Amino acid sequence: MIYSRVVGTGSYLPDRVVTNRALEEIVDTNDEWIVTRTGIRERHFAADNQNASDLAVEACKRAMQAVHVHPGEIDLIIVATSTPDMVFPSTACILQDKLGIKHSVAFDIQAVCAGFVYALATADKFIRSGSAKCALIVGAEVFSRILNWQDRGTCVLFGDGAGAVVLKASNVPGVLTTHLHTDGSYRDVLCTPGTVENGTIRGSPLLTMDGGAVYKFAVKAFEDVAWEALNANGMQPAEIDWFICHQANRRIIMHAAKKLDLPDEKVVLTVDRHGNTSAASIPLALDTTVREGKIKAGDNVLLAALGGGFAWGAALLKW
């Protein structure tokens, strides 16, 4: 039996740190309001000359270096992003070239904040089928480019960054199960509705969100999909060592953890430092936790995410 295992992690955050206090200078908000409602204290913004692929390159290099994987070993690249470098080709194609990888399949997945879980699930299927042996799975976003600075309810929430994992074929289970869902009837609740038509933008190219509707849906979706993953593996919440939820809002994350009866010390929180980095948030949080020496061999790690669409999912990993 062929399984896939996460063998290495890496992440990258742009140099520019934007605090809540800094945002007070450009939008009608304040630090207390942001922290109380979201838990966010700061986020990183990409430089003008940095695209999603540039952030992804650094995250991938760090993930590859962590396990001494060289470019020639990579036979699959999947980039999860909602802020690609260009309409086409895919950001994964651009990333492949920048990494000097010549012989791999490379493509993007668009599931917004759930993108990394979708990409991980897809790569897992490639490896289990024997179609790939060593994959780079990346979440990379420059959400600062699509924020409406007149909408104080959304512009303070997001940041830029990238996170990556190296996924390898193994005879020992690593990615135990993945669980994906979509409900397009919620497509207008969280979206960037603009598009390019005849050389001009049709509709709005800026993010829009009904925060209350997202909150209400997210807390139930996280609980339900977490139980789906646990039940599929015959496990109880007490057997989870680390819960890494999409880092969008501290209250949502802790509400979901409470529903699962998970103690605070098992919940990974990086939203205070990173903000919501969409598809990059889970691999960023995962790499942060790994490099802090917290995740140990044999630990059970539960990932859960929800993004526009709605698209949501979970993955249960054995470290």
C-alpha positions as CSV (number, residue, x, y, z in Angstrom):
1,M,0.0,0.0,0.0
2,I,1.3,3.5,-0.9
3,Y,0.6,6.4,1.4
4,S,1.7,10.0,1.4
5,R,3.5,11.7,4.3
6,V,4.4,15.3,5.0
7,V,8.2,15.2,5.4
8,G,9.1,18.8,5.4
9,T,7.6,22.3,5.9
10,G,8.6,25.8,5.0
11,S,7.1,29.3,5.1
12,Y,7.8,32.9,4.1
13,L,6.5,36.2,5.2
14,P,7.3,39.5,3.5
15,D,9.5,41.9,5.4
16,R,6.9,44.7,5.7
17,V,4.9,44.3,9.0
18,V,1.7,46.3,9.3
19,T,0.4,46.7,12.8
20,N,-3.1,47.6,13.8
21,R,-1.8,51.0,14.9
22,A,-0.5,51.6,11.4
23,L,-3.9,50.9,10.0
24,E,-5.5,53.5,12.3
25,E,-3.7,56.1,10.1
26,I,-5.4,55.0,6.9
27,V,-8.8,53.6,7.9
28,D,-11.4,54.4,10.5
29,T,-10.6,51.6,13.0
30,N,-8.5,51.0,16.1
31,D,-6.3,48.4,17.7
32,E,-8.8,47.4,20.4
33,W,-11.7,46.8,17.9
34,I,-9.5,44.6,15.7
35,V,-8.0,42.6,18.5
36,T,-11.3,42.1,20.3
37,R,-13.2,40.8,17.3
38,T,-10.5,38.9,15.4
39,G,-7.4,38.4,17.6
40,I,-5.2,40.0,14.9
41,R,-2.4,42.4,16.0
42,E,-0.3,42.6,12.9
43,R,0.1,41.2,9.4
44,H,2.7,41.2,6.6
45,F,2.3,42.9,3.2
46,A,4.3,42.1,0.1
47,A,6.5,44.6,-1.6
48,D,5.4,46.1,-4.8
49,N,7.7,43.9,-6.8
50,Q,6.7,40.7,-5.0
51,N,4.1,38.3,-6.5
52,A,2.6,35.2,-5.1
53,S,5.2,33.1,-6.9
54,D,8.0,35.0,-5.2
55,L,6.6,34.3,-1.8
56,A,6.1,30.6,-2.8
57,V,9.7,30.3,-4.0
58,E,11.1,31.1,-0.6
59,A,8.6,28.9,1.3
60,C,9.4,26.0,-1.0
61,K,13.1,26.4,-0.7
62,R,12.8,26.3,3.1
63,A,10.6,23.2,3.0
64,M,13.0,21.4,0.6
65,Q,16.0,22.4,2.6
66,A,14.4,21.0,5.8
67,V,14.5,17.5,4.3
68,H,17.3,17.9,1.8
69,V,15.1,17.4,-1.2
70,H,16.6,18.7,-4.5
71,P,14.6,20.1,-7.4
72,G,15.2,17.0,-9.5
73,E,13.2,14.9,-7.0
74,I,10.0,17.0,-7.4
75,D,7.5,15.5,-9.8
76,L,4.4,17.4,-8.7
77,I,3.7,21.0,-7.8
78,I,0.3,22.3,-6.7
79,V,-0.1,25.9,-5.8
80,A,-3.2,27.0,-3.9
81,T,-3.9,30.7,-4.5
82,S,-6.6,33.3,-5.1
83,T,-4.1,36.0,-6.0
84,P,-2.2,34.5,-8.9
85,D,0.7,36.3,-10.7
86,M,-1.4,36.6,-13.9
87,V,-4.5,35.2,-15.6
88,F,-2.4,32.4,-17.2
89,P,-0.1,30.5,-17.1
90,S,-0.6,29.2,-13.6
91,T,1.4,30.4,-10.7
92,A,2.6,26.8,-10.3
93,C,4.2,27.0,-13.8
94,I,6.0,30.2,-12.9
95,L,7.1,28.7,-9.6
96,Q,8.4,25.6,-11.3
97,D,10.6,27.7,-13.5
98,K,11.8,29.8,-10.7
99,L,12.8,26.7,-8.7
100,G,14.6,25.2,-11.7
101,I,12.4,22.1,-11.8
102,K,12.2,20.7,-15.3
103,H,10.2,17.5,-15.0
104,S,7.1,17.9,-12.9
105,V,3.4,18.3,-13.3
106,A,2.4,21.8,-12.1
107,F,-1.0,23.5,-11.7
108,D,-3.0,25.8,-9.5
109,I,-6.0,25.1,-7.3
110,Q,-8.5,27.8,-6.4
111,A,-10.5,27.2,-3.3
112,V,-9.7,30.4,-1.5
113,C,-8.9,29.9,2.2
114,A,-9.6,26.1,1.8
115,G,-7.1,25.9,-1.0
116,F,-4.3,24.3,0.9
117,V,-6.5,21.5,2.2
118,Y,-7.8,21.0,-1.4
119,A,-4.3,20.9,-2.8
120,L,-3.1,18.5,-0.1
121,A,-6.0,16.2,-0.8
122,T,-5.3,16.3,-4.5
123,A,-1.6,15.5,-4.1
124,D,-2.4,12.7,-1.7
125,K,-4.5,11.1,-4.5
126,F,-1.6,11.5,-7.0
127,I,0.8,9.8,-4.6
128,R,-1.5,7.0,-3.5
129,S,-2.2,6.2,-7.2
130,G,1.4,6.0,-8.0
131,S,1.3,9.0,-10.3
132,A,3.8,11.0,-8.2
133,K,6.4,10.3,-5.6
134,C,7.5,13.7,-4.3
135,A,5.3,16.8,-4.3
136,L,5.5,20.4,-3.4
137,I,2.2,21.7,-2.0
138,V,2.1,25.5,-1.6
139,G,-0.4,28.1,-0.3
140,A,0.7,31.6,-1.5
141,E,-1.3,34.8,-1.3
142,V,-0.9,38.6,-1.8
143,F,-4.4,39.5,-0.5
144,S,-3.2,43.1,0.1
145,R,-3.7,43.7,-3.6
146,I,-7.4,43.0,-3.6
147,L,-8.5,44.8,-0.4
148,N,-11.0,47.6,-0.4
149,W,-9.6,50.3,1.9
150,Q,-13.0,51.9,2.2
151,D,-14.4,48.8,3.9
152,R,-13.0,48.8,7.4
153,G,-14.8,45.4,8.1
154,T,-12.5,43.5,5.7
155,C,-9.4,45.5,5.0
156,V,-7.9,45.0,8.5
157,L,-8.3,41.2,8.3
158,F,-5.9,40.0,5.7
159,G,-2.2,39.6,5.1
160,D,0.3,38.2,2.6
161,G,2.5,35.1,2.9
162,A,3.3,31.6,1.8
163,G,3.6,28.2,3.3
164,A,4.7,24.9,1.7
165,V,5.1,21.2,2.5
166,V,7.0,18.4,0.9
167,L,4.8,15.4,0.5
168,K,6.5,12.0,-0.3
169,A,5.3,8.5,-1.0
170,S,5.7,6.2,2.0
171,N,4.8,2.7,3.2
172,V,3.8,4.3,6.5
173,P,0.5,6.2,6.8
174,G,0.9,10.0,7.0
175,V,-2.1,11.7,5.4
176,L,-4.7,9.5,7.0
177,T,-7.9,10.9,5.3
178,T,-9.0,14.1,3.6
179,H,-12.6,15.4,3.4
180,L,-13.7,18.1,1.0
181,H,-17.0,20.0,0.5
182,T,-18.4,22.8,-1.6
183,D,-21.7,24.7,-1.6
184,G,-21.9,27.2,-4.4
185,S,-25.2,28.7,-3.2
186,Y,-23.0,30.8,-0.8
187,R,-20.8,32.2,-3.6
188,D,-21.8,35.8,-3.0
189,V,-21.1,35.8,0.8
190,L,-17.3,35.9,0.3
191,C,-16.0,36.8,-3.1
192,T,-14.0,39.1,-5.4
193,P,-16.6,39.4,-8.2
194,G,-14.6,41.3,-10.8
195,T,-13.2,39.8,-14.0
196,V,-11.3,41.0,-17.1
197,E,-13.3,41.6,-20.2
198,N,-12.0,43.2,-23.4
199,G,-9.1,44.7,-21.6
200,T,-11.1,46.3,-18.8
201,I,-12.3,45.2,-15.4
202,R,-16.0,44.2,-15.3
203,G,-17.4,44.2,-11.8
204,S,-15.4,44.9,-8.6
205,P,-11.8,43.5,-8.4
206,L,-11.9,44.0,-4.6
207,L,-12.8,41.5,-1.8
208,T,-16.3,41.7,-0.3
209,M,-17.6,39.7,2.6
210,D,-20.7,39.3,4.8
211,G,-18.8,38.7,8.0
212,G,-21.8,37.5,10.1
213,A,-22.8,34.9,7.5
214,V,-19.2,33.6,7.3
215,Y,-18.9,33.4,11.0
216,K,-22.1,31.5,11.4
217,F,-21.3,29.0,8.7
218,A,-17.7,28.5,9.7
219,V,-18.2,27.5,13.3
220,K,-20.6,24.7,12.2
221,A,-18.6,23.7,9.2
222,F,-15.4,23.3,11.2
223,E,-17.1,21.2,13.8
224,D,-18.9,19.0,11.3
225,V,-15.9,18.3,9.1
226,A,-13.6,17.7,12.1
227,W,-16.0,15.0,13.3
228,E,-16.1,13.6,9.7
229,A,-12.4,13.2,9.8
230,L,-12.4,11.7,13.3
231,N,-15.1,9.2,12.6
232,A,-13.4,8.1,9.4
233,N,-10.4,7.1,11.4
234,G,-12.2,5.7,14.5
235,M,-10.8,8.5,16.7
236,Q,-12.1,10.8,19.4
237,P,-11.1,14.4,19.9
238,A,-8.9,13.5,22.9
239,E,-6.6,11.7,20.5
240,I,-5.9,14.9,18.5
241,D,-2.5,16.4,19.5
242,W,-2.8,19.6,17.4
243,F,-5.7,21.4,15.8
244,I,-4.6,23.7,13.0
245,C,-7.6,25.6,11.8
246,H,-7.7,28.3,9.0
247,Q,-6.3,31.4,10.7
248,A,-9.0,33.9,10.0
249,N,-10.5,34.8,13.4
250,R,-9.5,33.8,16.9
251,R,-13.1,33.6,18.1
252,I,-14.0,31.2,15.3
253,I,-11.0,29.0,15.9
254,M,-11.6,28.8,19.7
255,H,-15.4,28.2,19.2
256,A,-14.7,25.3,17.0
257,A,-12.1,23.9,19.5
258,K,-14.6,24.2,22.3
259,K,-17.2,22.3,20.3
260,L,-14.6,19.5,20.0
261,D,-13.7,19.7,23.6
262,L,-10.1,20.5,22.7
263,P,-8.0,22.2,25.4
264,D,-6.4,25.5,24.5
265,E,-2.9,24.0,24.5
266,K,-3.7,21.8,21.5
267,V,-5.0,24.7,19.4
268,V,-2.5,26.5,17.1
269,L,-2.9,30.2,16.8
270,T,-0.9,32.4,14.5
271,V,-3.6,34.8,13.4
272,D,-2.4,37.4,15.8
273,R,0.9,37.6,13.9
274,H,-0.1,36.8,10.3
275,G,-3.7,37.9,9.9
276,N,-5.8,36.0,7.4
277,T,-3.4,34.8,4.7
278,S,-6.1,32.7,3.0
279,A,-4.6,29.5,1.4
280,A,-1.3,30.3,3.0
281,S,-2.6,30.3,6.6
282,I,-2.6,26.6,7.4
283,P,0.9,25.8,6.0
284,L,2.2,29.0,7.6
285,A,0.8,27.9,11.0
286,L,2.0,24.3,10.4
287,D,5.5,25.4,9.7
288,T,5.6,27.8,12.6
289,T,4.5,25.0,15.0
290,V,7.0,22.5,13.5
291,R,9.9,24.9,13.8
292,E,9.0,25.7,17.4
293,G,9.6,22.0,18.1
294,K,6.0,21.4,19.2
295,I,4.9,18.7,16.7
296,K,6.5,15.4,17.4
297,A,6.7,12.1,15.6
298,G,3.5,10.1,16.0
299,D,1.3,13.2,16.8
300,N,-2.1,13.4,15.2
301,V,-2.6,16.7,13.5
302,L,-6.1,17.9,12.4
303,L,-6.3,20.6,9.7
304,A,-9.6,22.4,8.9
305,A,-10.3,25.3,6.5
306,L,-13.2,27.2,5.0
307,G,-13.1,29.6,2.1
308,G,-15.3,31.5,-0.4
309,G,-17.6,29.4,-2.4
310,F,-18.2,28.1,0.2
311,A,-15.5,25.5,0.0
312,W,-14.3,23.7,3.1
313,G,-12.5,20.6,4.2
314,A,-10.3,18.8,6.7
315,A,-7.2,16.6,6.7
316,L,-6.0,14.3,9.4
317,L,-2.3,13.7,9.5
318,K,-0.1,11.3,11.4
319,W,3.3,13.0,11.9
